[in-house]
Amino acid sequence: PVRYVGVGEKAGDLLPFDPKEFVDSLFA
C-alpha cells in the first residue's frame, strides 16, 4: 500500500510517502 504524507492543509498537498526522502528532510 502507498502511504501519503501531508505537507499542507489541503488534500492536494498529500504526497506519496517516501521513507528515505522523509528521513533526509528531517536531517536537512
C-alpha positions in Angstrom: 0.0 0.0 0.0 1.1 3.5 -0.7 1.2 5.8 2.3 0.8 9.5 2.0 2.3 12.3 4.0 0.6 15.7 4.4 2.8 18.6 3.6 0.0 21.2 3.8 -3.6 21.7 4.8 -5.2 20.7 1.5 -5.8 17.2 0.2 -3.8 18.2 -2.9 -0.8 18.7 -0.6 -0.6 14.9 0.1 2.5 13.3 -1.4 3.4 9.7 -1.8 5.4 8.8 1.3 9.0 8.1 0.6 10.7 7.0 3.8 14.2 7.9 2.5 13.2 11.4 1.4 11.3 11.8 4.7 14.4 11.0 6.7 16.6 13.1 4.5 14.3 16.1 5.0 14.4 15.6 8.8 18.2 16.0 8.8 18.4 18.6 6.0 
